[in-house]
Amino acid sequence: MQHMRTKENKTESHRLQVVVSPAIKARIERVARAKRTKTQRVILDALTYYLPLADPNLEAEFAEWDRLSDEALTEFEKGLA
């Protein structure tokens, strides 16, 4: 069996077993029915969305944005005084 290669997935597919609670399973199935797709697609979409958000470097970037935003607000408030 050949594996399709796409821009997003340049490696072959691998089977991974995950255990979820009955509530999570029901939610995945509900979304799959609503989108008229397979549960596997819902799980892959969820992981594709989540994994970049879980990148530790992203947390550091958000912290830096917060710091710069605080500095900008302080400078703005100084200009009002």
N, C-alpha and C positions, 0 to 999 in steps of 0.2 A: 504494500500500500504506500503510495507516495503522499507526501505532505505538501500542502500548498504553501507557498512563500508569499508573504505580503510585506508592505512597508513596515507595519507594526510588529510582525512576527517573522523574523528572519531565521529562526531556528525551528527545529522540528517540535512537534507537540509532545508533551509528557503527561501521563496520567498522574493525578494527585488526589488522594482521598482526604477529605476533611469531615470532621464530625461537628454538627451544629445542633443547637437545641431545636425542639419541635416548633417553637415560636418562630425562629429564624427560617426554618425550612418552609413553614407555612407562608411567611412573607415573600420568600423567593418564588414559591409556586404561584402566589397571588400576582406578583409582578409579571411573571412569565405569561400567565393567562391573559393579563391585561394588555401586554405588549404582543401577544400571539407569537411567542418565541419559546425556545427551550430554556429550561432552568440553567443549563450550562452557560448559555449566552448571558443570562442575568448575572451569574456569578463572575464570569469573565469581565463583564462591563463594570461591575462593582469593584473588582480588584484593580482594573485598569485606572479607574477614577481614584481609588484610595491610595495606592502605593506611592505615587508621586507626593501626596500630601504627608506621608509618613517619613519622608526623607529627612534625616536629622539636619542636613544643611539648610533645609527650608525653614526650620525653626530658628536657626541663627539669622537667616535673612529677615524673617518677620521681626525678630528682636531688634535688628538694626533699623528696620523701617520705623518701628515704634520710637526708638531713640531719636532718629532724625526728625520724626514728626513732632516729638516733644520739644526738640531744639527749635524747630520752625515756629511752633506756637509761642514759645518763650520770646523769641525775637519779635514776633508779630505784636505780642502784648506790650513789649517794651516800646514799640513804635506808637502805640496808642496813648502812652502815659505822657 
